[in-house]
Amino acid sequence: MWCSMTLSLRDSLTYCDEVLFRELDGEAVLLNLETGIYFGLNPVGTRIWQLIGNQRPLADVLAILQREYAVEPDALERDLLALCGELCGAGLCSTASRPEAA
């Protein structure tokens, strides 16, 4: 399922099966083999891609990035959610199933 909603830090993402990922010198190229959509990632985007692959909540991804990069927290959160939304919109990843509330 592609992201059809606004993402929040509670969401987790999963890679789409038809996406090919290649990394070279810290940057990455993503290709959706089904749609032909191509996406390039800089080193920070590549790190985000690596972190979301473990289906961590985006809040955990944000916490890791805050330890690794000297960036203003609000800007980092905004950029993380924007990139993840773009990746979902391009059919490269999707929201993982959330556990049902008790």
Backbone as ProteinMPNN parsed JSONL, in Angstrom:
{"seq_chain_A": "MWCSMTLSLRDSLTYCDEVLFRELDGEAVLLNLETGIYFGLNPVGTRIWQLIGNQRPLADVLAILQREYAVEPDALERDLLALCGELCGAGLCSTASRPEAA", "coords_chain_A": {"N_chain_A": [[0.844, -1.176, 0.0], [0.657, 2.147, -0.876], [1.698, 5.281, 0.526], [-0.985, 7.063, 1.488], [-1.686, 8.933, 3.173], [-0.876, 11.564, 5.464], [2.311, 11.339, 6.796], [3.515, 10.464, 10.056], [5.617, 10.677, 12.979], [5.068, 8.365, 14.304], [4.689, 6.423, 12.435], [5.891, 3.561, 10.609], [7.965, 2.391, 7.974], [8.124, 0.287, 5.072], [10.084, -1.372, 2.613], [9.135, -1.493, -0.826], [8.561, -4.475, -2.67], [9.327, -4.542, -5.367], [11.446, -2.802, -5.706], [14.651, -1.789, -6.558], [17.787, -1.302, -5.098], [20.795, 0.446, -5.064], [23.961, 1.258, -3.853], [26.596, 3.609, -3.976], [29.592, 4.948, -3.133], [28.458, 6.22, -0.842], [26.15, 7.438, -1.774], [22.903, 6.782, -3.201], [20.871, 4.906, -5.499], [17.57, 4.37, -6.341], [15.247, 2.217, -7.838], [12.119, 1.598, -9.09], [11.098, -1.264, -10.32], [8.707, -2.012, -11.42], [7.265, 0.331, -12.106], [9.16, 1.932, -13.271], [10.076, 4.198, -12.075], [12.648, 6.263, -10.994], [14.947, 7.168, -8.478], [17.19, 9.278, -6.891], [19.437, 9.416, -4.14], [21.077, 11.473, -1.775], [23.939, 11.343, 0.509], [22.747, 11.643, 3.154], [20.043, 11.076, 2.658], [20.392, 8.457, 1.786], [21.222, 7.282, 4.179], [18.877, 7.569, 5.662], [17.204, 5.871, 4.157], [18.448, 3.418, 4.697], [17.929, 3.218, 7.449], [15.092, 3.183, 7.627], [14.557, 0.747, 6.596], [14.538, -1.215, 8.508], [12.073, -1.181, 9.575], [11.621, 0.598, 11.658], [9.922, 2.822, 13.887], [9.363, 6.12, 12.672], [10.041, 8.034, 14.538], [12.115, 6.833, 15.958], [14.015, 6.65, 13.922], [14.44, 9.378, 13.514], [15.609, 10.054, 16.011], [18.033, 8.631, 15.867], [19.217, 9.891, 13.653], [19.501, 12.467, 14.697], [21.521, 12.055, 16.536], [23.592, 11.489, 14.818], [23.933, 13.614, 13.011], [24.561, 17.108, 12.885], [22.087, 18.951, 13.036], [19.34, 21.211, 13.115], [16.682, 20.22, 15.169], [13.853, 20.522, 14.462], [13.959, 21.107, 11.733], [15.19, 18.797, 10.797], [13.258, 16.845, 11.422], [11.118, 17.734, 9.802], [12.302, 17.481, 7.241], [12.843, 14.721, 7.196], [10.222, 13.585, 7.302], [9.204, 14.688, 4.954], [10.894, 13.574, 2.941], [10.36, 10.83, 3.32], [7.646, 10.807, 2.694], [7.821, 11.497, -0.029], [9.213, 9.244, -0.998], [7.334, 7.227, -0.5], [5.218, 8.184, -2.065], [6.331, 7.851, -4.566], [6.19, 5.189, -4.863], [8.169, 3.607, -3.76], [8.453, 2.788, -1.179], [6.295, 1.824, 1.544], [3.744, 2.37, 4.04], [4.143, 0.526, 6.998], [2.212, -2.045, 8.498], [0.318, -1.038, 11.255], [0.185, -1.939, 14.687], [-2.918, -2.879, 16.096], [-4.85, -0.774, 18.205], [-5.316, -1.389, 21.658]], "CA_chain_A": [[0.0, 0.0, 0.0], [1.406, 3.396, -0.926], [1.274, 6.25, 1.54], [-2.072, 7.911, 1.018], [-1.983, 9.817, 4.278], [0.27, 12.297, 5.953], [3.114, 10.524, 7.698], [3.871, 11.012, 11.359], [6.75, 9.987, 13.576], [4.614, 7.052, 14.783], [4.654, 5.479, 11.321], [7.045, 2.782, 10.17], [7.882, 2.147, 6.541], [8.706, -0.939, 4.549], [10.446, -1.26, 1.203], [8.305, -2.223, -1.78], [9.296, -5.628, -3.194], [9.81, -4.334, -6.723], [12.419, -1.71, -5.717], [16.065, -2.131, -6.606], [18.603, -0.318, -4.387], [22.237, 0.34, -5.254], [24.708, 2.324, -3.188], [27.947, 3.813, -4.481], [30.254, 6.091, -2.491], [27.588, 6.897, 0.108], [24.899, 7.869, -2.39], [22.125, 5.62, -3.629], [19.892, 4.982, -6.577], [16.431, 3.484, -6.155], [14.494, 2.037, -9.066], [10.931, 0.759, -8.997], [11.125, -2.048, -11.552], [7.349, -2.11, -11.954], [6.814, 1.605, -12.675], [10.268, 2.617, -13.933], [10.425, 5.414, -11.337], [14.036, 6.308, -10.564], [15.092, 8.147, -7.406], [18.555, 9.376, -6.384], [19.548, 9.87, -2.758], [22.372, 11.943, -1.31], [24.346, 10.514, 1.653], [21.78, 11.674, 4.261], [18.888, 10.319, 2.18], [20.787, 7.05, 1.794], [21.189, 6.846, 5.581], [17.458, 7.432, 6.015], [16.724, 4.649, 3.499], [18.969, 2.285, 5.463], [17.267, 3.156, 8.753], [13.672, 2.809, 7.525], [14.489, -0.645, 6.172], [14.32, -2.08, 9.662], [10.7, -0.892, 10.006], [11.604, 1.374, 12.896], [9.071, 4.016, 13.839], [10.127, 7.269, 12.201], [10.574, 8.714, 15.721], [13.409, 6.213, 16.238], [14.902, 7.088, 12.84], [14.777, 10.767, 13.828], [16.533, 10.062, 17.153], [19.333, 8.18, 15.368], [19.757, 10.959, 12.805], [19.894, 13.589, 15.556], [22.825, 11.713, 17.11], [24.6, 11.379, 13.769], [24.075, 14.846, 12.236], [24.362, 18.373, 13.608], [21.014, 19.644, 12.325], [18.273, 21.7, 13.998], [15.702, 19.126, 15.259], [12.609, 20.749, 13.71], [14.285, 20.99, 10.309], [15.452, 17.383, 10.532], [11.962, 16.154, 11.422], [10.386, 18.163, 8.604], [12.948, 16.885, 6.074], [12.632, 13.274, 7.263], [8.846, 13.278, 6.908], [9.036, 15.046, 3.546], [11.552, 12.566, 2.108], [9.613, 9.581, 3.418], [6.431, 10.998, 1.907], [8.195, 11.405, -1.449], [9.534, 7.845, -1.292], [6.067, 6.501, -0.562], [4.479, 8.665, -3.226], [6.966, 7.317, -5.773], [6.015, 3.739, -4.881], [9.421, 2.961, -3.377], [8.2, 2.181, 0.125], [4.917, 1.99, 1.977], [3.606, 2.326, 5.489], [4.023, -0.814, 7.558], [0.993, -2.213, 9.288], [0.391, -0.636, 12.659], [-0.588, -2.811, 15.574], [-4.217, -2.345, 16.486], [-4.909, -0.27, 19.585], [-6.014, -2.319, 22.559]], "C_chain_A": [[0.887, 1.236, 0.0], [0.87, 4.335, 0.133], [0.194, 7.145, 0.946], [-2.472, 8.902, 2.1], [-0.72, 10.58, 4.636], [1.015, 11.413, 6.949], [3.34, 11.247, 9.015], [5.058, 10.212, 11.895], [6.359, 8.632, 14.17], [4.632, 5.997, 13.696], [5.981, 4.762, 11.152], [6.854, 2.521, 8.685], [8.513, 0.815, 6.198], [9.02, -0.734, 3.08], [9.432, -2.02, 0.349], [9.157, -3.305, -2.433], [9.955, -5.372, -4.547], [10.863, -3.225, -6.836], [13.834, -2.265, -5.639], [16.849, -0.986, -5.984], [20.064, -0.599, -4.677], [22.901, 1.541, -4.621], [26.114, 2.377, -3.768], [28.503, 5.079, -3.855], [29.302, 6.904, -1.613], [26.288, 7.429, -0.46], [24.185, 6.641, -2.938], [21.21, 5.957, -4.791], [18.826, 3.946, -6.27], [15.687, 3.403, -7.473], [13.325, 1.113, -8.793], [10.829, 0.03, -10.33], [9.754, -2.148, -12.208], [6.931, -0.832, -12.686], [7.896, 2.327, -13.475], [10.668, 3.907, -13.231], [11.814, 5.261, -10.75], [14.18, 7.418, -9.539], [16.533, 8.119, -6.939], [18.56, 9.935, -4.975], [20.965, 10.338, -2.46], [22.766, 11.109, -0.086], [23.357, 10.513, 2.829], [20.521, 10.896, 3.874], [19.171, 8.822, 2.161], [20.749, 6.495, 3.215], [19.752, 6.668, 6.051], [16.897, 6.145, 5.426], [17.191, 3.417, 4.282], [18.212, 2.122, 6.783], [15.807, 2.744, 8.666], [13.516, 1.351, 7.13], [14.262, -1.624, 7.306], [12.934, -1.885, 10.275], [10.656, -0.259, 11.395], [10.545, 2.46, 12.78], [9.937, 5.21, 13.417], [10.67, 8.102, 13.356], [11.945, 8.15, 16.081], [14.44, 6.605, 15.179], [15.364, 8.521, 13.122], [15.799, 10.834, 14.963], [17.941, 9.635, 16.723], [19.984, 9.276, 14.541], [20.22, 12.151, 13.635], [21.239, 13.321, 16.219], [23.937, 11.762, 16.062], [24.884, 12.681, 13.029], [23.8, 16.06, 13.11], [23.368, 19.226, 12.824], [19.968, 20.063, 13.351], [17.132, 20.672, 13.985], [14.425, 19.334, 14.454], [12.835, 20.604, 12.212], [14.513, 19.531, 9.93], [14.145, 16.592, 10.481], [11.172, 16.473, 10.154], [10.97, 17.495, 7.346], [12.766, 15.367, 6.027], [11.239, 12.913, 6.781], [8.597, 13.602, 5.443], [9.666, 14.001, 2.631], [10.781, 11.251, 2.144], [8.293, 9.656, 2.648], [6.701, 10.906, 0.414], [8.495, 9.965, -1.847], [8.274, 7.004, -1.405], [5.273, 6.893, -1.801], [5.027, 8.142, -4.54], [6.858, 5.796, -5.841], [7.273, 2.97, -4.507], [9.341, 2.303, -1.999], [6.744, 2.454, 0.479], [4.876, 1.962, 3.499], [3.467, 0.869, 5.909], [2.734, -0.876, 8.358], [1.243, -1.799, 10.715], [-0.348, -1.648, 13.505], [-1.895, -2.125, 15.975], [-4.166, -1.865, 17.935], [-5.737, -1.217, 20.437], [-7.248, -1.678, 23.152]], "O_chain_A": [[1.794, 1.338, 0.827], [-0.269, 4.202, 0.582], [0.449, 7.896, 0.004], [-3.465, 9.618, 1.968], [0.37, 10.263, 4.159], [0.408, 10.814, 7.836], [3.353, 12.476, 9.076], [5.444, 9.194, 11.321], [7.234, 7.833, 14.504], [4.595, 4.803, 13.992], [7.042, 5.279, 11.5], [5.727, 2.439, 8.196], [9.335, 0.287, 6.947], [8.312, -0.009, 2.38], [8.932, -3.069, 0.756], [10.334, -3.086, -2.718], [11.018, -5.921, -4.837], [11.145, -2.757, -7.939], [14.164, -3.086, -4.783], [16.605, 0.177, -6.304], [20.524, -1.734, -4.554], [22.481, 2.682, -4.811], [26.742, 1.348, -4.019], [27.942, 6.161, -4.029], [29.334, 8.134, -1.635], [25.406, 7.834, 0.297], [24.795, 5.586, -3.116], [20.838, 7.107, -5.025], [19.132, 2.79, -5.975], [15.514, 4.414, -8.153], [13.504, -0.011, -8.325], [10.509, 0.637, -11.351], [9.655, -2.348, -13.419], [6.32, -0.894, -13.753], [7.596, 3.225, -14.261], [11.516, 4.642, -13.737], [12.122, 4.265, -10.095], [13.604, 8.493, -9.704], [17.057, 7.051, -6.622], [17.775, 10.828, -4.652], [21.937, 9.686, -2.841], [21.994, 10.242, 0.325], [23.152, 9.466, 3.443], [19.993, 10.136, 4.685], [18.298, 8.014, 2.481], [20.299, 5.37, 3.434], [19.447, 5.713, 6.766], [16.192, 5.405, 6.112], [16.417, 2.485, 4.501], [17.894, 1.001, 7.182], [15.322, 2.026, 9.54], [12.443, 0.776, 7.314], [13.832, -2.754, 7.073], [12.661, -2.374, 11.371], [9.768, -0.547, 12.197], [10.295, 2.965, 11.685], [11.112, 5.286, 13.775], [11.662, 8.81, 13.183], [12.842, 8.901, 16.466], [15.6, 6.86, 15.501], [16.546, 8.834, 12.982], [16.76, 11.599, 14.879], [18.929, 10.218, 17.17], [21.171, 9.56, 14.707], [21.227, 12.777, 13.307], [22.016, 14.25, 16.443], [25.09, 12.044, 16.388], [25.97, 12.842, 12.471], [22.915, 16.038, 13.966], [23.754, 20.104, 12.051], [19.735, 19.36, 14.335], [16.662, 20.29, 12.913], [13.956, 18.392, 13.814], [11.999, 20.043, 11.504], [14.08, 19.083, 8.868], [13.954, 15.763, 9.591], [10.625, 15.575, 9.514], [10.226, 17.005, 6.496], [12.561, 14.792, 4.958], [11.085, 12.028, 5.939], [7.867, 12.883, 4.761], [9.048, 13.583, 1.652], [10.572, 10.628, 1.103], [7.875, 8.68, 2.026], [5.917, 10.315, -0.328], [8.077, 9.515, -2.914], [8.157, 6.166, -2.299], [4.724, 6.039, -2.497], [4.29, 8.001, -5.515], [7.374, 5.179, -6.774], [7.431, 1.811, -4.891], [10.086, 1.368, -1.705], [6.055, 3.215, -0.2], [5.845, 1.582, 4.156], [2.771, 0.084, 5.266], [2.237, 0.144, 8.833], [2.254, -2.164, 11.314], [-1.389, -2.163, 13.097], [-1.932, -0.91, 16.165], [-3.517, -2.48, 18.782], [-6.737, -1.772, 19.981], [-7.958, -2.312, 23.932]]}, "name": "protein", "num_of_chains": 1, "seq": "MWCSMTLSLRDSLTYCDEVLFRELDGEAVLLNLETGIYFGLNPVGTRIWQLIGNQRPLADVLAILQREYAVEPDALERDLLALCGELCGAGLCSTASRPEAA"}
